[in-house]
Amino acid sequence: MNPEIPRITIAEAGRHAGETVEIAGWLYNLRRGGKICFPQVRDGYGTIQCVAVKSNLPEETFEKLKDLTQESSLIVRGKIRAESRAPGGFELDVESADIVQRVPESDPYPITPKEHGIDFLMDHRHLWLRSRRQHAALKVRHQVIKALRDYFDSHGFTLVDTPIFTPAACEGTTTLFEVKYSDEENVYLAQSGQLYSEATAAAFGKVYCFGPTFRAEKSKTRRHLTEFWMVEPEMAYSDLEDVKRVGEEMVLFVIAGVLENCQEDLKALERDVSKLEAVKAPFPRMSYDDAVKKLQSKGSEIQWGGDFGNTDETLLTDDLDRPLMVDRYPAAVKAFYFQPAPERPELALGVDFIAPEGYGEIIGGGQRIHDLDLLLKRLEEHDLPREAFDWYIDLRKYGSVPHAGFGMGVERFTAWMCGLEHIRETIAFPRMLYRTRP
């Protein structure tokens, strides 16, 4: 690195027009002419077209650039020049270059501009991440996560991390990953941090946890992963209406951040941003009872008491431009910890936010049981071992209050923001039913 020549990122190029700078990156593409070539360099922050003229460079440097192979690493130096026709609006006139590592022609970069099958691309996920669309999707994911943290941090919530290893189920025993923990004990990978967040909410008032969660679901749909990241707020002295209010505020806050900071990424993804701009408050609300009637009127075979499948969720929102809140599901299809509705105990005080455009449930949550006797009854009905929940039961003995919260999966929300067909492109290394590599 030449101390007299500043190294910049490509995103900073516009601030250095007319200056000689250094950019370290990788060869994204290359066009050649007789005495000129145009290496396009990426550095993780953007791409810039470089102009290498044979008469302006040592012959060896020009020949190395002209014959450079895709994804070779290099450092280029030269003057930044405004050029409206170039990607990004700027070009770099090459004055010198160092080739850090040349990809050999005998073993070329495997992902070429031709069409590749999804299995091939997933097998080469570690390299596919370098492509423009995949890079853009993960930049949007970054913004989604940043906005989520900003929302909770600025609304009085405290981040309190929860365990990955847990002694018992949260969402149901059929989707647990069991792990050998010691010679005498087996534990499970966390399905949710919620139960622990109920404990921390009693200490801090409003909390959230944010981390990986695991569901051993035998599902191969475009909406499911076996390992995904979830943000889960929990609030003391709160009820179902607080969940609806906070969930709506949070969704709008995150969308605003994505629209403000990810325009170039959304463009690379060919996302119709008008679909996101249309998402405004208030979100429509509907009871489970009315949702079943609406689905039946649209030809669904669902009967009262059944949970909604992917097709049902799509049918419910195909005439909407913003998420739909559906509340008061049958308690039988919800987890043991949901507070029953006082006027109809067979219903749970829970709500799902169902995104438009076929992206399905993005938020699930509601009010928790705060009565000790009712909680003990629910544990028994769900055949859950009381000893595994001793600490959770304590929360109903010592200062129990009405409390509520929800969970939102980052990947499904990001897929909606990006307009992606499959959730697998919203995480760097997806884990699915039959995929654990790379």
C-alpha positions in Angstrom: 0.0 0.0 0.0 1.4 3.4 -1.1 1.0 5.8 1.9 0.8 8.7 -0.5 -2.1 7.2 -2.4 -5.3 6.8 -0.2 -7.0 3.5 -0.4 -10.8 4.0 -0.7 -13.8 1.8 -1.1 -15.8 2.0 -4.4 -18.7 3.5 -2.5 -16.5 6.5 -1.7 -15.4 7.1 -5.3 -17.7 10.1 -5.8 -15.9 12.0 -3.1 -12.6 11.5 -4.8 -13.3 12.7 -8.3 -10.1 14.0 -9.9 -7.9 12.3 -7.3 -5.5 9.4 -7.6 -6.6 6.6 -5.3 -6.1 2.9 -4.7 -8.9 0.2 -4.7 -8.4 -3.3 -3.5 -10.8 -5.9 -4.8 -11.6 -8.7 -7.3 -12.2 -8.8 -11.0 -15.9 -9.0 -11.6 -15.9 -8.7 -15.4 -13.5 -7.8 -18.2 -14.0 -6.3 -21.7 -11.1 -6.2 -24.1 -10.1 -4.1 -27.1 -6.8 -4.1 -29.0 -5.0 -1.4 -27.1 -7.5 -0.9 -24.3 -9.3 -3.1 -21.7 -12.0 -2.4 -19.2 -11.6 -4.4 -16.0 -14.6 -4.1 -13.8 -13.6 -4.4 -10.1 -15.7 -5.1 -7.1 -14.7 -4.6 -3.5 -17.8 -5.6 -1.4 -19.0 -2.0 -1.4 -19.7 -1.6 -5.1 -18.3 -2.1 -8.6 -16.3 0.3 -10.7 -15.2 0.2 -14.3 -11.5 0.7 -14.8 -10.0 1.9 -18.0 -6.5 0.5 -18.8 -4.8 2.0 -21.9 -1.8 0.2 -23.2 0.2 3.4 -24.0 -0.3 4.7 -20.4 1.0 1.5 -18.7 4.1 -0.7 -18.5 3.6 -3.4 -21.1 3.7 -6.2 -18.5 1.0 -4.5 -16.4 -1.3 -4.0 -19.4 -0.8 -7.7 -20.6 -1.6 -9.0 -17.0 -4.8 -6.9 -16.9 -5.9 -7.8 -20.4 -5.5 -11.6 -19.6 -6.8 -11.5 -16.1 -9.3 -14.2 -15.1 -12.7 -13.8 -13.3 -12.4 -13.3 -9.6 -8.7 -12.8 -9.6 -7.7 -10.4 -6.7 -6.0 -7.2 -7.5 -5.1 -3.7 -6.4 -5.6 -0.9 -8.9 -4.4 2.7 -8.7 -5.5 5.6 -10.8 -7.5 8.7 -11.1 -11.3 8.8 -10.4 -13.3 10.4 -13.2 -17.0 11.1 -13.5 -18.6 9.1 -16.3 -22.4 9.1 -16.5 -22.5 6.0 -18.8 -20.5 3.9 -16.3 -22.0 1.8 -13.6 -22.0 3.9 -10.5 -21.3 7.1 -12.5 -17.5 7.0 -12.1 -14.6 5.3 -13.7 -10.9 4.8 -12.7 -8.2 5.5 -15.2 -5.6 2.9 -14.3 -2.1 4.2 -13.6 -0.7 1.0 -12.0 -1.9 -2.4 -10.7 -0.8 -5.3 -8.6 -2.2 -8.8 -9.2 -2.6 -10.4 -5.7 -3.7 -13.8 -6.9 -4.6 -14.8 -10.5 -7.2 -17.5 -10.8 -5.6 -20.2 -13.0 -7.2 -20.9 -16.4 -6.8 -24.6 -15.7 -9.2 -24.3 -12.7 -11.4 -21.3 -13.6 -14.0 -19.7 -11.3 -16.9 -22.1 -11.5 -19.8 -19.6 -11.6 -19.9 -18.1 -15.1 -22.4 -15.7 -16.8 -24.2 -18.8 -18.2 -27.3 -20.3 -16.5 -26.6 -22.6 -13.6 -29.1 -24.9 -11.8 -30.0 -24.1 -8.2 -28.4 -27.2 -6.8 -25.1 -26.2 -8.5 -25.4 -22.7 -7.1 -26.2 -23.9 -3.6 -23.3 -26.3 -3.7 -21.1 -23.3 -4.5 -22.9 -20.9 -2.1 -19.6 -19.8 -0.7 -18.8 -18.3 -4.1 -22.4 -17.5 -5.3 -22.4 -14.8 -2.5 -20.2 -12.7 -4.7 -22.8 -12.3 -7.4 -24.7 -9.0 -7.5 -28.1 -10.3 -6.6 -27.0 -12.4 -3.7 -24.8 -9.6 -2.4 -27.8 -7.2 -2.7 -30.1 -9.6 -0.8 -27.7 -9.9 2.1 -27.2 -6.1 2.2 -31.0 -5.8 2.6 -30.8 -8.4 5.3 -28.2 -6.3 7.1 -30.4 -3.2 6.9 -33.4 -5.2 8.2 -31.4 -6.3 11.2 -30.0 -2.8 11.8 -33.5 -1.3 11.7 -34.9 -3.9 14.0 -32.3 -3.2 16.6 -32.7 0.6 16.1 -36.4 0.3 16.7 -36.2 -1.6 19.9 -33.2 0.2 21.2 -35.0 3.6 20.7 -38.3 2.4 22.3 -37.1 1.4 25.7 -36.3 -2.3 25.1 -33.2 -4.0 26.6 -31.4 -6.6 24.5 -31.0 -9.7 26.7 -29.6 -12.8 25.0 -31.2 -16.2 25.7 -29.8 -19.7 25.6 -29.2 -21.9 22.5 -29.2 -25.1 24.6 -32.6 -25.6 26.3 -34.0 -28.4 28.5 -37.5 -28.4 27.0 -39.6 -27.5 24.1 -41.2 -24.1 23.5 -43.1 -24.5 20.3 -43.8 -28.3 20.3 -41.9 -31.5 20.8 -42.1 -32.7 17.2 -39.7 -30.1 15.8 -36.9 -30.4 18.3 -33.2 -31.0 17.5 -31.8 -33.2 20.3 -28.2 -32.7 21.4 -26.0 -34.9 23.6 -24.9 -32.4 26.2 -23.2 -34.6 28.8 -23.0 -38.3 29.7 -26.2 -37.9 31.7 -28.2 -35.2 29.9 -29.7 -34.5 26.5 -30.8 -31.0 25.6 -32.4 -29.3 22.6 -31.5 -26.5 20.3 -33.6 -23.5 21.0 -36.9 -23.2 19.0 -37.4 -19.7 20.5 -36.0 -17.5 23.2 -39.5 -16.5 24.3 -39.8 -18.4 27.6 -36.5 -16.9 28.8 -37.6 -13.5 27.6 -40.7 -13.7 29.8 -38.3 -14.1 32.7 -36.1 -11.1 31.7 -39.2 -8.9 31.0 -40.1 -9.3 34.7 -36.6 -7.9 35.5 -36.4 -5.2 32.8 -39.9 -4.4 31.8 -39.4 -4.5 28.0 -36.8 -6.8 26.4 -35.9 -8.5 23.2 -33.7 -11.3 22.2 -32.1 -11.8 18.8 -30.4 -15.0 17.7 -30.5 -18.3 15.8 -33.4 -20.6 16.3 -33.9 -24.2 15.2 -36.9 -26.2 13.9 -36.6 -29.8 12.8 -39.5 -29.4 10.4 -40.0 -31.9 7.6 -40.7 -29.1 5.3 -39.3 -28.3 1.9 -41.3 -25.2 1.1 -39.9 -21.9 -0.1 -40.8 -20.3 3.3 -38.9 -22.7 5.6 -35.4 -23.2 7.0 -34.3 -25.5 9.8 -32.0 -22.8 11.2 -33.1 -19.1 11.1 -32.7 -15.9 13.0 -35.5 -14.4 15.0 -36.1 -11.2 16.9 -38.5 -11.7 19.9 -39.7 -8.8 22.0 -41.5 -9.4 25.3 -43.3 -6.8 27.4 -44.5 -6.8 31.0 -47.9 -5.3 31.8 -48.9 -5.7 28.2 -51.7 -7.5 26.3 -52.7 -8.6 22.8 -53.4 -5.0 21.6 -49.8 -4.0 22.6 -48.5 -6.8 20.4 -50.5 -5.5 17.4 -49.4 -1.9 18.0 -45.7 -2.7 18.5 -45.6 -5.1 15.6 -47.2 -2.6 13.2 -44.8 0.2 14.3 -41.8 -2.1 13.9 -42.7 -3.3 10.4 -43.2 0.2 9.2 -40.0 1.3 10.8 -38.0 -1.4 9.1 -39.6 -0.9 5.7 -38.7 2.8 5.9 -35.1 1.9 6.7 -34.9 -0.5 3.7 -36.4 2.1 1.3 -34.1 4.8 2.6 -30.8 2.8 2.6 -31.2 0.0 0.0 -32.3 1.6 -3.2 -29.4 0.3 -5.3 -29.7 -3.2 -3.8 -33.5 -3.3 -4.5 -32.8 -2.1 -8.0 -30.3 -5.0 -8.5 -32.9 -7.4 -7.2 -35.5 -5.9 -9.6 -37.8 -5.3 -6.7 -40.9 -3.3 -7.4 -40.4 -0.7 -4.6 -43.9 0.7 -5.1 -45.1 -2.5 -3.3 -43.1 -1.6 -0.2 -44.0 2.1 -0.4 -47.7 1.1 -0.3 -47.4 -0.5 3.1 -49.0 2.1 5.4 -50.8 2.1 8.8 -53.3 1.0 9.8 -52.9 -2.7 8.9 -56.3 -4.5 8.3 -57.5 -6.7 11.2 -59.6 -9.8 11.0 -60.7 -12.5 13.5 -59.9 -16.1 12.9 -63.6 -16.8 12.5 -63.9 -14.3 9.7 -60.7 -15.4 8.1 -62.1 -19.0 7.8 -65.3 -17.6 6.2 -63.2 -15.5 3.7 -61.1 -18.6 2.8 -64.2 -20.8 2.3 -65.7 -18.1 0.1 -62.5 -18.3 -2.0 -62.7 -22.0 -2.4 -60.5 -23.2 0.4 -61.5 -26.5 2.1 -60.4 -25.3 5.5 -62.7 -26.0 8.4 -63.0 -24.1 11.7 -60.3 -25.4 14.0 -57.7 -25.9 11.4 -54.4 -24.0 11.1 -53.7 -22.0 8.0 -51.4 -23.4 5.3 -49.3 -21.4 2.8 -52.1 -21.4 0.3 -54.6 -20.1 2.8 -52.3 -17.3 3.9 -51.8 -16.3 0.3 -55.6 -16.3 -0.4 -56.2 -14.2 2.7 -53.9 -11.4 1.4 -54.2 -11.6 -2.4 -56.4 -8.5 -2.4 -54.3 -6.5 0.1 -51.2 -4.3 -0.2 -50.1 -4.5 3.4 -49.9 -7.1 6.1 -53.1 -8.6 7.6 -53.5 -9.2 11.3 -55.5 -12.3 12.1 -56.2 -12.8 15.8 -58.0 -15.2 18.2 -57.1 -18.5 16.7 -58.4 -21.7 18.3 -56.3 -22.5 21.4 -55.8 -26.1 20.1 -53.5 -24.9 17.2 -51.4 -22.6 19.4 -48.7 -23.2 22.0 -49.4 -24.0 25.6 -48.5 -20.6 26.9 -51.2 -18.5 25.2 -53.8 -16.7 27.3 -57.3 -17.8 26.5 -59.8 -15.1 25.4 -62.1 -14.3 28.4 -65.3 -14.3 26.4 -64.4 -17.5 24.6 -61.9 -19.7 26.4 -61.5 -22.0 23.4 -59.7 -19.1 21.6 -56.2 -17.9 22.2 -55.3 -14.2 22.6 -52.8 -14.6 19.7 -52.2 -12.8 16.5 -50.4 -13.5 13.2 -49.3 -10.8 10.8 -49.6 -12.2 7.3 -47.6 -10.4 4.6 -49.0 -9.7 1.1 -47.6 -11.0 -2.2 -47.6 -14.6 -0.9 -45.0 -14.2 1.8 -47.1 -15.6 4.5 -46.8 -15.2 8.3 -44.0 -12.7 9.3 -45.0 -12.2 12.9 -46.6 -14.6 15.4 -47.3 -13.7 19.0 -49.8 -12.7 21.6 -50.6 -12.5 25.3 -49.1 -15.1 27.7 -50.8 -17.0 30.5 -50.1 -15.2 33.8 -52.2 -17.3 36.1 -50.3 -20.1 37.9 -53.2 -22.7 38.0 -54.0 -22.2 34.3 -50.4 -22.6 33.3 -50.1 -25.9 35.2 -53.3 -27.1 33.6 -51.9 -26.3 30.1 -48.6 -28.0 30.7 -50.5 -31.2 31.7 -52.8 -31.0 28.7 -49.8 -30.7 26.4 -48.0 -33.6 28.2 -45.0 -31.4 29.0 -42.8 -32.4 32.0 -43.4 -30.0 34.9 -39.8 -30.4 36.2 -38.4 -29.0 33.0 -40.5 -25.9 33.5 -40.0 -25.3 37.2 -38.2 -22.0 36.7 -40.9 -20.9 34.2 -43.6 -21.7 36.8 -41.8 -19.5 39.3 -42.6 -16.5 37.1 -46.3 -17.1 37.9 -45.6 -17.4 41.7 -43.5 -14.3 42.2 -45.1 -11.1 40.9 -46.9 -12.4 37.9 -48.5 -9.8 35.6 -50.2 -9.8 32.2 -47.5 -9.8 29.6 -47.2 -10.3 25.9 -44.7 -10.5 23.0 -44.0 -11.9 19.5 -41.4 -13.4 17.2 -40.4 -12.3 13.7 -38.1 -14.4 11.5 -35.5 -12.3 9.7 -35.2 -14.5 6.6 -38.9 -14.5 5.7 -39.2 -10.8 6.3 -36.1 -10.1 4.2 -37.5 -12.3 1.4 -40.6 -10.1 1.3 -38.4 -6.9 1.2 -36.4 -8.3 -1.6 -39.2 -9.9 -3.6 -37.4 -13.2 -3.6 -39.0 -16.4 -4.6 -37.2 -18.6 -2.0 -36.1 -17.9 1.6 -32.7 -19.7 1.0 -31.3 -16.6 -0.6 -31.8 -14.4 2.5 -29.1 -16.0 4.6 -25.5 -16.6 3.7 -25.4 -20.3 4.3 -28.9 -21.7 4.5 -29.8 -24.9 6.4 -32.7 -26.8 4.9 -34.1 -30.3 5.3 -31.6 -31.9 2.9 -28.8 -29.2 3.0 -26.1 -28.7 5.6 -23.2 -27.7 3.3 -21.3 -25.6 2.6 
